[in-house]
């Protein structure tokens, strides 16, 4: 099983996200519902 991790740190601390299959993800600004970042993991195994 392949996997990768992204660690994000901000004012509120850090959070780890483990991705084990192709995925889409986004970061949304809650008060305005604007999408601030959109990404895609195509090959989480890196190969």
N, C-alpha and C positions, 0 to 999 in steps of 0.2 A: 504494500500500500504506500503510495507516494503522498507527500504532504509538504506544505510550506507554511510559513507564518509571517504575519505582518504585525509589528508592534507599534502602536500609536500612543504617543504621550502628549498630554495637553495640561491645561490648568487643573483639570479634575483627576489627573492620574493617568495610568496606562491601561490598555486593554489589548489582549492578544487574540488574533483571529487565525484559525488553522483552516487552510483550504486544501481539500483532498481530491477535488474534481473540478473540471472547468466551471467557472462561475462568473457572474456579473455582480458588481457591487457599486454602491453610490454613497455619498455623504450628502445629507440634506439638512439645510438650515430650517429648524423646526418653526420658528415664528413666521417666516415668509414662505415656507415650503419650496424655496429655491434649491435646485440641485447644484452643489458646489464642486463636486468631483464625481466622475463616473469612470469606472475601470473594468477590465476584463482579465481573468486568469484563463489562459488557453491551455498551458501545459504545466500544472502544478509540480510535476516531478522534475522540471528543469531540463528535460532531455529531449 
